[in-house]
Amino acid sequence: MEQNAILTLFLPIALGIIMLGLGLNLLVDDFKWVVLYPKAMLIGLLCQMVLLPLLCFGICILFDLPAALAVGLMLLSASPGGATANLYSHLAKGDVALNISLTAVNSILTLFTLPFIVNFAIDYFMQGGQVVPMQFKKVIEVFAIVLVPVAIGMLVNYFSPETSKKLEKPVKIISALFLVLIIVGAIIKEKEQFATYFQQVGLACLAFNVISMAIGYYIPTLFKVNKKQSIAIGMEIGIHNGTLAIYIALNVIGNSMMSIPPAVYGLIMFFTAALFGYLVSRKKQNAEL
């Protein structure tokens, strides 16, 4: 119960701080292209809303995951892009405005798609009568956590660019610490079985993560989306809102075992996303030389 309270407390704080930090680096002009050039947005949504759940379903079957772990991974695939994606995209010189726009739209669409996908997974893998409520209130909360701090950060950046620069570094450090605490909290919740679960789902999470980022980067590239936007989509597709998935597993479905795949994925993606960001940013720099 104590761990649940900690997770519930740190989720909105962590997301809010990260989004505030990103807002400090944005201007209204960064969003103009979303209306003028919607192709990248549509491709990103197609990858995230359609291709990822299909990919994840195939991986669950291929790795023959235990039922609850399979549902947990499907829950993660149905979650919108995580706020961490915006941070990694920023570090890899991706289009952060595209990331934030995708996160915002996905947070709305999740209201309809997440319960459908997760209920399908529960019926297929568990043959049970459990269902995931629509959770309209929770999706609205996430939507607010994403947009309100960004708007505040953008206002600070607009009226006081010097303050924005000073806040940038400490905000990044604090947000990273909160995200680590959330993942650690989920692991502690299932600490006695975590090693076993990691062995069962670790490779599946790694495969899902790497293939997701590859799809998110290379499919837009095939459709002539520019490198900056392709990096953003790759990060958005590969980095899911694990904290939201953990919250739903624990507080909506009430199955702590289902929170393990998002926690394991969260551990893995810190390293794979950093490597992915390094590789694509180097490739982008080389192309510009």
C-alpha positions as CSV (number, residue, x, y, z in Angstrom):
1,M,0.0,0.0,0.0
2,E,2.9,2.3,0.9
3,Q,4.6,1.7,-2.5
4,N,1.3,2.3,-4.3
5,A,1.0,5.7,-2.6
6,I,4.6,6.6,-3.5
7,L,4.1,5.7,-7.2
8,T,0.8,7.6,-7.3
9,L,2.5,10.6,-5.8
10,F,5.7,10.6,-8.0
11,L,4.0,9.9,-11.3
12,P,2.4,13.4,-11.8
13,I,5.3,15.1,-10.2
14,A,7.9,13.5,-12.5
15,L,5.9,14.0,-15.6
16,G,5.1,17.6,-14.7
17,I,8.7,18.5,-14.0
18,I,9.9,16.9,-17.2
19,M,7.3,18.7,-19.3
20,L,8.1,22.0,-17.5
21,G,11.7,21.6,-18.5
22,L,10.9,20.9,-22.1
23,G,8.5,23.9,-22.2
24,L,11.4,26.1,-21.1
25,N,13.1,25.3,-24.4
26,L,10.1,25.9,-26.7
27,L,8.4,28.8,-28.5
28,V,5.0,28.9,-30.2
29,D,6.8,29.0,-33.6
30,D,8.0,25.4,-33.0
31,F,4.4,24.2,-33.4
32,K,3.5,25.9,-36.7
33,W,4.7,23.1,-38.9
34,V,2.3,20.6,-37.2
35,V,-0.5,22.4,-39.0
36,L,1.4,23.2,-42.2
37,Y,3.1,19.8,-42.5
38,P,0.9,17.1,-40.9
39,K,2.5,14.1,-42.7
40,A,5.0,13.4,-39.9
41,M,2.2,13.6,-37.3
42,L,0.0,11.1,-39.2
43,I,2.8,8.6,-39.8
44,G,3.8,8.8,-36.1
45,L,0.2,8.1,-35.0
46,L,-0.1,5.2,-37.4
47,C,3.0,3.6,-36.1
48,Q,2.0,4.1,-32.5
49,M,-1.6,3.3,-32.6
50,V,-1.6,0.4,-35.1
51,L,1.8,-1.1,-35.7
52,L,3.0,-1.2,-32.1
53,P,0.1,-3.2,-30.6
54,L,0.4,-5.7,-33.5
55,L,4.1,-6.0,-33.0
56,C,3.8,-6.4,-29.3
57,F,1.1,-9.1,-29.7
58,G,3.4,-11.0,-32.0
59,I,6.3,-10.7,-29.5
60,C,4.1,-11.9,-26.6
61,I,3.2,-15.0,-28.6
62,L,6.8,-15.6,-30.0
63,F,8.3,-15.4,-26.5
64,D,5.4,-17.4,-24.9
65,L,5.1,-15.0,-22.1
66,P,3.0,-15.9,-19.0
67,A,-0.5,-14.5,-19.2
68,A,-0.2,-11.5,-16.8
69,L,3.2,-10.5,-18.2
70,A,1.8,-10.6,-21.7
71,V,-1.1,-8.4,-20.7
72,G,1.4,-6.0,-19.0
73,L,3.4,-5.7,-22.1
74,M,0.3,-5.1,-24.2
75,L,-0.8,-2.5,-21.7
76,L,2.6,-0.8,-22.2
77,S,2.2,-0.9,-26.0
78,A,-1.2,0.7,-25.8
79,S,0.1,3.6,-23.6
80,P,1.0,6.9,-25.2
81,G,4.6,8.0,-25.7
82,G,6.2,8.9,-22.4
83,A,7.4,12.3,-21.4
84,T,10.9,10.8,-21.3
85,A,10.6,10.6,-25.1
86,N,10.5,14.3,-25.3
87,L,13.7,14.6,-23.1
88,Y,15.6,12.0,-25.2
89,S,14.4,13.6,-28.4
90,H,15.7,17.0,-27.2
91,L,19.1,15.5,-26.3
92,A,19.3,13.7,-29.7
93,K,18.4,17.0,-31.6
94,G,15.0,15.7,-32.6
95,D,11.8,17.8,-33.1
96,V,10.5,18.2,-29.6
97,A,7.4,20.1,-30.7
98,L,6.4,17.0,-32.7
99,N,7.0,14.8,-29.7
100,I,4.8,17.0,-27.5
101,S,2.1,17.1,-30.2
102,L,2.1,13.3,-30.6
103,T,2.0,12.9,-26.8
104,A,-1.0,15.2,-26.5
105,V,-3.0,13.6,-29.4
106,N,-2.1,10.1,-28.1
107,S,-3.3,11.0,-24.6
108,I,-6.7,11.8,-26.1
109,L,-6.8,8.7,-28.4
110,T,-5.7,6.5,-25.5
111,L,-9.1,7.1,-23.9
112,F,-10.6,4.8,-26.6
113,T,-7.7,2.6,-27.7
114,L,-6.1,1.5,-24.4
115,P,-9.1,-0.1,-22.9
116,F,-9.9,-1.9,-26.2
117,I,-6.4,-3.3,-26.6
118,V,-5.9,-4.3,-23.0
119,N,-9.3,-5.9,-22.7
120,F,-8.5,-7.9,-25.9
121,A,-5.2,-9.0,-24.3
122,I,-6.9,-10.0,-21.1
123,D,-9.5,-12.1,-23.0
124,Y,-6.9,-13.7,-25.2
125,F,-4.1,-14.4,-22.7
126,M,-6.1,-14.9,-19.5
127,Q,-9.5,-16.0,-20.6
128,G,-10.9,-14.0,-17.7
129,G,-13.7,-11.6,-17.1
130,Q,-11.5,-8.7,-16.1
131,V,-12.0,-5.4,-17.9
132,V,-10.3,-2.1,-17.9
133,P,-12.7,0.9,-17.4
134,M,-12.5,3.7,-19.8
135,Q,-10.7,5.8,-17.2
136,F,-11.6,9.1,-18.9
137,K,-10.6,11.0,-15.7
138,K,-7.1,9.5,-15.7
139,V,-6.5,10.2,-19.4
140,I,-7.6,13.8,-18.8
141,E,-5.2,14.0,-15.9
142,V,-2.3,12.8,-18.0
143,F,-3.3,15.2,-20.8
144,A,-3.2,18.1,-18.3
145,I,0.1,16.9,-16.8
146,V,1.6,17.0,-20.3
147,L,0.3,20.3,-21.5
148,V,-0.1,22.6,-18.5
149,P,3.6,22.5,-17.4
150,V,4.7,22.9,-21.0
151,A,2.6,26.0,-21.3
152,I,4.0,27.4,-18.1
153,G,7.6,26.7,-19.3
154,M,6.9,28.3,-22.6
155,L,5.5,31.4,-20.8
156,V,8.6,31.6,-18.7
157,N,10.8,31.2,-21.8
158,Y,8.8,33.9,-23.7
159,F,8.9,36.5,-20.9
160,S,12.2,35.7,-19.3
161,P,14.7,33.6,-21.5
162,E,17.4,34.1,-18.9
163,T,15.3,32.4,-16.2
164,S,14.6,29.6,-18.6
165,K,18.3,29.0,-19.2
166,K,19.0,28.9,-15.5
167,L,16.2,26.4,-14.7
168,E,17.0,24.0,-17.5
169,K,19.8,21.9,-15.9
170,P,18.3,21.5,-12.4
171,V,14.9,20.6,-13.8
172,K,16.4,17.8,-15.9
173,I,18.3,16.4,-12.9
174,I,15.2,16.4,-10.7
175,S,13.0,14.8,-13.3
176,A,15.5,12.0,-14.0
177,L,15.6,11.2,-10.2
178,F,11.8,11.0,-10.0
179,L,11.6,8.7,-13.0
180,V,14.1,6.3,-11.4
181,L,12.1,6.3,-8.2
182,I,8.9,5.3,-10.0
183,I,10.6,2.3,-11.7
184,V,12.3,1.3,-8.4
185,G,8.9,1.5,-6.6
186,A,7.3,-0.9,-9.1
187,I,10.2,-3.3,-8.8
188,I,10.0,-3.2,-4.9
189,K,6.3,-4.0,-5.2
190,E,7.3,-7.4,-6.7
191,K,10.8,-7.7,-5.3
192,E,10.5,-11.4,-4.3
193,Q,9.7,-12.5,-7.9
194,F,11.4,-9.7,-9.9
195,A,14.5,-11.8,-10.9
196,T,12.2,-14.5,-12.2
197,Y,10.0,-12.1,-14.0
198,F,13.0,-10.3,-15.5
199,Q,14.2,-13.6,-17.0
200,Q,10.8,-14.3,-18.4
201,V,10.1,-10.9,-19.9
202,G,13.5,-9.1,-20.2
203,L,14.3,-10.3,-23.8
204,A,10.8,-9.6,-24.9
205,C,11.0,-6.1,-23.6
206,L,14.4,-5.5,-25.2
207,A,13.1,-6.9,-28.6
208,F,10.0,-4.7,-28.4
209,N,11.9,-1.6,-27.5
210,V,14.6,-1.9,-30.2
211,I,12.1,-2.9,-32.9
212,S,9.8,0.0,-31.9
213,M,12.5,2.6,-32.1
214,A,13.6,1.2,-35.5
215,I,10.0,1.3,-36.8
216,G,9.6,4.8,-35.5
217,Y,12.7,6.0,-37.2
218,Y,12.9,4.2,-40.5
219,I,9.3,4.2,-41.6
220,P,9.1,8.0,-41.5
221,T,12.4,8.1,-43.3
222,L,11.0,5.9,-46.1
223,F,8.2,8.4,-46.5
224,K,10.7,11.2,-46.9
225,V,10.1,12.7,-43.4
226,N,13.1,14.8,-42.5
227,K,15.7,13.5,-40.0
228,K,14.8,15.7,-37.1
229,Q,11.2,14.6,-37.3
230,S,12.2,10.9,-37.8
231,I,14.4,11.1,-34.6
232,A,11.4,12.5,-32.7
233,I,9.0,9.8,-34.0
234,G,11.6,7.1,-33.2
235,M,11.8,8.3,-29.6
236,E,8.1,8.7,-29.3
237,I,7.4,5.2,-30.6
238,G,10.2,3.5,-28.6
239,I,9.7,5.3,-25.2
240,H,6.3,4.6,-23.8
241,N,4.6,6.1,-20.8
242,G,5.6,3.3,-18.4
243,T,4.5,5.3,-15.4
244,L,1.0,5.4,-16.7
245,A,1.1,1.7,-17.5
246,I,2.4,0.9,-14.0
247,Y,-0.4,3.0,-12.5
248,I,-3.1,1.3,-14.5
249,A,-1.7,-2.2,-13.7
250,L,-1.7,-1.4,-10.0
251,N,-4.6,0.9,-9.4
252,V,-7.1,0.2,-12.3
253,I,-6.6,-3.6,-13.0
254,G,-5.2,-4.4,-9.5
255,N,-2.6,-6.8,-10.7
256,S,1.0,-6.0,-9.6
257,M,2.5,-8.7,-11.9
258,M,1.2,-6.7,-14.9
259,S,3.3,-3.7,-13.7
260,I,6.6,-5.7,-14.2
261,P,6.9,-5.4,-18.0
262,P,6.6,-1.6,-17.9
263,A,9.1,-1.4,-15.1
264,V,11.6,-3.8,-16.9
265,Y,11.0,-1.9,-20.2
266,G,11.7,1.4,-18.3
267,L,15.0,0.1,-17.1
268,I,16.1,-1.1,-20.5
269,M,14.9,2.0,-22.5
270,F,17.2,4.3,-20.4
271,F,20.2,2.6,-22.1
272,T,18.8,1.7,-25.5
273,A,17.2,5.2,-26.0
274,A,20.5,6.8,-25.1
275,L,22.4,4.6,-27.6
276,F,19.7,5.2,-30.3
277,G,19.9,8.9,-29.7
278,Y,23.7,8.9,-30.0
279,L,23.6,6.9,-33.2
280,V,20.9,8.9,-35.0
281,S,22.2,12.3,-33.9
282,R,25.7,11.3,-35.2
283,K,24.2,10.2,-38.4
284,K,22.3,13.5,-38.7
285,Q,25.5,15.5,-38.0
286,N,27.4,13.5,-40.6
287,A,24.7,14.1,-43.2
288,E,24.9,17.8,-42.5
289,L,28.7,17.9,-43.1
